[in-house]
Structure formats: structure tokens, C-alpha cells
Amino acid sequence: MTDSALLQRMISYAEVNAQDVVLEVGAGLGFLTERLSQRCERVVAVEFDSKLVRLLRERFHDTRNIELIEGDILKVAVPPFNKVVSTPPYFISSHLLFWLLDRPFDVAVLTFQKEFAERLAASVGTKDYGRLTVTTYYRADVELLDYVPRTEFYPPPDVDSMVVQLKPKPTPPFRVKDEHAFFELVQMTFTQRNKKLRNAVPMFLEKRGITREKAQELADSLTFHDKRVRELAPEDFGALTNEILEKTSFLR
């Protein structure tokens, strides 16, 4: 990203201050890295491209509060941080999002591909509504901030972008008896998003050893059995998970 005013806004959205340790994923040429270092206690900048890492080490060799880590953010060891401000590589957006939501932090301000960002905050039943929407809603509050045209990047990508703010929820918005089952149910049923629940749930049940006949019988008995998957709100998926757990013992 080359727009200095937008970079400054991203830092402001995260309310970066002198006590913060800020994670930057995909440091690139260091435009954002430099600005962050002027505002926070320490920047943890992760970059996969070894050529860019060499450039960054040369550029920031006298900057004491920048820690450069070479490697894949999903695989390398990362020290504790409390805020995230970055424009990560778009091809890892989904994996990075789930990686972040499994870690403690105060706020993240990230630039994502516009279509991906819109999926995070989509309304129930729309074409963008899906697994990302439900799982993110369970973990964090999402706000779509600035639209960023492709011309604001060097080199320019083939897509437009959007700045997104994520704030982890202190407690989930609804109770589920088994989070693993909840996330897996959401993932599997959304592969059949246009089917009615009675036709989408059996695959989830059969994977756990329930016979086809019993799985269909259970699916037909569920409260939301006649609704299509895309019509279920996040809270509905929570209630559905709990109902399945109450009617079976295979996940206990």
C-alpha cells in the first residue's frame, strides 16, 4: 500500500500508542512498518519473501524497536502482541483470520480483498453469507472501514480492497456445548448452503458413525430442519449444535 494517508488512518483505527506491541503480517517494502515503529513500543514484522527481508533488514538496521521475522506467519513462532495492523497477502486471508482468532489481542486493523471483507460482515441469507461470517461473528466484532481501490498498491493487484477492524468479543454471543462441534457443523453444512437442513446435516452425522437411516431420522427431527443452511443465523447454528448434542451421545 502506497497511500501514506491511508496507512496513517489504519494506525489511528487501531489506536496505536507507545505501550503497544504491534504485529504486521507481510511487511513488504516497510512503508507501514516505519510508521508503526514511530508510534508503538515494538513492531513484530513478519515477511515471507527473503529478498524483501534483506531489504527490510538493511533499511531498518538502526531501528531498535522493529523485530523482523522471516517466514510463513502460519508456521513461524511469533512473540506475544496486543494489536495487529497490516496488509497481509490475500491468498492467506482465511487461514490468517482463523489463526488470529485463536490468539489473544485487543484489536486488528487489516486490509483484505473487498469480496473477502464483505463476507466477514454479510447479512443472513445473502450470497456473501457463509462459514466466514458465522465463525467470525462468534469470535469478534467486525467493522468495514475504508474502501481501497487497486491503484493504491504497488504493484497494483487485480482486485479492490477494504480496511477491516476486528475486536475480539470478551465472551461468545451465545453458548454452545462444544465449540469444536459447532465450528465443524458450520463448515460442513455450508458446503451445501442452498440445501434444506434436513438434507445437509446427515453428512455431518454420518461422518461420526451414525448410520444413514438414523442420521436422516435425526435430521428430520431438528427444529430448523425445513430451513435452508444460508437462512440460519449464527445463533441458530449454536442452538442446532446444542440440540444435536442433546439428542445424541457421540460427541460427549
C-alpha positions in Angstrom: 0.0 0.0 0.0 1.4 3.3 -1.0 -1.2 5.9 0.2 0.5 7.4 3.3 -2.7 9.0 4.5 -4.5 5.6 4.5 -1.6 4.0 6.3 -1.9 6.6 9.0 -5.6 6.0 9.2 -5.1 2.3 9.7 -2.7 3.1 12.6 -5.3 5.5 14.0 -8.1 3.0 13.7 -6.1 0.6 15.9 -5.4 3.5 18.4 -1.7 2.5 18.4 0.2 4.0 21.3 3.6 3.8 22.9 2.7 0.8 25.1 1.6 -1.5 22.2 3.4 -4.4 20.6 2.0 -4.5 17.0 2.1 -7.5 14.7 2.4 -6.7 11.0 1.9 -9.6 8.6 3.5 -9.1 5.2 5.9 -6.1 5.8 6.6 -5.7 2.1 8.8 -2.6 1.5 8.3 -1.4 5.0 6.1 1.7 4.4 3.7 0.7 7.2 6.4 -0.8 9.3 8.2 2.5 9.6 5.1 4.4 10.6 4.2 1.9 13.2 7.7 2.0 14.7 7.2 5.7 15.3 4.1 5.1 17.4 4.4 1.9 19.3 6.8 0.2 21.7 7.7 -2.6 19.2 6.7 -3.8 15.8 6.8 -7.6 15.1 7.1 -7.6 11.3 6.7 -11.0 9.5 7.7 -11.3 5.9 7.9 -14.5 3.8 9.9 -13.1 0.8 13.6 -13.5 1.6 14.6 -10.7 -0.8 12.2 -8.3 0.9 13.6 -9.4 4.3 17.1 -8.5 3.2 15.8 -5.1 2.0 14.0 -4.5 5.3 17.0 -5.5 7.4 19.1 -3.0 5.6 16.5 -0.3 5.8 15.8 -0.7 9.5 19.2 -1.9 10.8 19.3 1.2 13.1 15.7 1.0 14.3 15.7 -0.8 17.6 12.0 -1.4 18.1 11.4 -3.4 14.9 11.7 -7.2 15.1 11.9 -8.8 11.7 10.8 -12.4 11.3 11.4 -14.3 8.1 8.9 -17.0 7.3 5.3 -18.0 7.0 3.1 -16.4 9.7 1.1 -19.6 10.0 4.3 -21.6 10.8 6.8 -19.4 12.5 7.0 -18.7 16.2 5.6 -15.2 16.9 6.1 -13.4 20.2 3.1 -12.0 22.1 1.4 -8.9 20.6 -1.6 -7.0 21.6 -2.6 -5.3 18.3 -2.4 -6.1 14.6 -2.1 -3.6 11.8 -1.2 -4.9 8.3 -2.0 -5.6 4.7 -1.4 -9.4 4.6 -1.1 -11.4 1.4 -4.6 -12.1 0.2 -4.1 -15.8 -0.5 -3.7 -16.5 3.2 -6.6 -14.3 4.3 -8.9 -17.1 5.5 -6.1 -19.1 7.3 -4.7 -15.9 8.8 -8.2 -14.9 10.1 -8.7 -18.2 11.9 -5.0 -18.1 13.2 -5.6 -14.7 14.7 -9.0 -15.5 16.2 -7.3 -18.4 18.2 -4.9 -15.8 19.8 -5.4 -13.1 22.4 -5.2 -9.5 21.1 -7.0 -6.2 21.6 -7.8 -5.1 18.0 -6.7 -5.9 14.5 -6.9 -3.5 11.5 -6.3 -5.4 8.3 -6.7 -4.7 4.6 -8.4 -7.6 2.8 -9.7 -8.2 -0.7 -13.0 -6.4 -0.9 -15.1 -9.5 -1.6 -13.5 -11.3 1.4 -14.1 -8.4 3.7 -17.7 -8.3 2.7 -18.1 -12.0 3.6 -17.0 -11.2 7.1 -19.9 -8.9 7.8 -22.6 -10.3 5.4 -26.3 -10.4 6.4 -28.0 -13.7 6.8 -29.3 -15.2 3.6 -27.2 -13.1 1.2 -24.8 -14.5 -1.3 -21.8 -13.4 0.8 -23.1 -15.0 4.0 -21.3 -18.2 4.9 -18.9 -20.0 7.2 -16.6 -17.0 7.5 -19.5 -14.8 8.6 -20.7 -17.2 11.3 -17.3 -18.2 12.8 -16.1 -14.6 12.8 -19.3 -13.3 14.4 -18.9 -15.9 17.2 -15.4 -14.7 18.0 -15.2 -10.9 17.1 -17.0 -7.7 16.2 -16.3 -6.7 12.6 -16.4 -3.2 11.1 -15.8 -2.4 7.5 -13.9 0.8 7.3 -12.2 2.2 4.1 -12.7 1.1 0.6 -9.3 0.9 -1.1 -9.0 0.9 -4.9 -6.4 -1.3 -6.5 -4.5 1.8 -7.7 -3.4 2.4 -4.0 -1.0 -0.6 -4.2 2.4 -1.2 -5.9 2.3 -3.3 -7.9 -1.5 -3.0 -8.3 -3.4 -6.2 -7.7 -6.3 -7.4 -9.8 -8.9 -6.7 -7.1 -10.1 -3.8 -4.9 -9.6 -3.9 -1.1 -11.2 -2.9 2.1 -9.8 -2.0 5.6 -11.5 -4.1 8.3 -11.4 -3.7 12.0 -11.7 -6.8 14.3 -12.3 -6.7 18.0 -12.4 -10.0 19.9 -15.5 -10.4 21.9 -14.8 -10.9 25.6 -17.4 -13.7 25.7 -19.2 -15.5 22.9 -22.6 -14.0 21.9 -24.3 -17.3 22.6 -23.5 -20.6 24.4 -22.5 -23.8 22.6 -21.8 -27.0 24.5 -18.9 -28.0 22.2 -17.1 -25.4 20.2 -15.3 -27.9 18.0 -18.6 -29.5 17.0 -20.1 -26.0 16.4 -17.3 -24.9 14.0 -17.3 -28.3 12.2 -21.1 -28.3 11.8 -20.9 -24.7 10.3 -18.1 -25.7 8.0 -19.7 -28.9 6.7 -23.3 -27.6 6.3 -22.1 -24.5 4.3 -20.7 -26.8 1.7 -24.4 -27.3 0.9 -25.6 -23.8 1.6 -28.7 -23.9 -0.6 -30.0 -27.2 0.7 -32.6 -27.6 3.5 -31.0 -28.5 6.8 -32.6 -32.0 6.8 -30.5 -32.7 3.7 -27.3 -31.0 4.8 -26.9 -32.3 8.3 -26.8 -36.1 7.6 -23.3 -35.8 6.2 -22.1 -34.3 9.4 -23.8 -37.1 11.4 -22.6 -39.9 9.2 -19.0 -38.8 9.5 -19.3 -39.6 13.2 -20.6 -43.1 12.8 -24.3 -42.5 12.8 -26.0 -44.8 10.2 -27.6 -43.1 7.2 -31.0 -44.1 8.4 -30.5 -42.8 11.9 -28.8 -39.6 10.6 -31.8 -38.8 8.4 -34.2 -39.6 11.1 -32.4 -37.2 13.5 -32.1 -34.5 10.8 -35.8 -34.6 10.1 -36.5 -34.1 13.9 -34.3 -30.9 14.2 -36.0 -27.6 15.0 -34.7 -25.9 11.8 -35.0 -29.0 9.6 -37.0 -27.1 6.9 -34.8 -24.1 6.7 -32.0 -23.7 4.1 -28.5 -23.5 5.5 -28.0 -20.0 4.3 -31.1 -18.9 6.1 -29.8 -19.8 9.6 -28.4 -17.0 11.8 -25.2 -17.7 13.8 -27.3 -18.1 16.9 -29.4 -20.8 15.1 -26.2 -22.8 14.4 -25.4 -22.6 18.1 -28.9 -23.8 19.0 -28.6 -26.5 16.4 -25.3 -27.8 17.7 -26.8 -28.0 21.2 -29.9 -29.8 20.0 -27.8 -32.4 18.2 -25.7 -32.9 21.3 -28.8 -33.4 23.4 -30.2 -35.9 21.0 -27.0 -37.9 20.6 -24.1 -39.1 22.7 -21.4 -39.5 20.0 -19.7 -36.1 20.8 -19.7 -36.5 24.6 
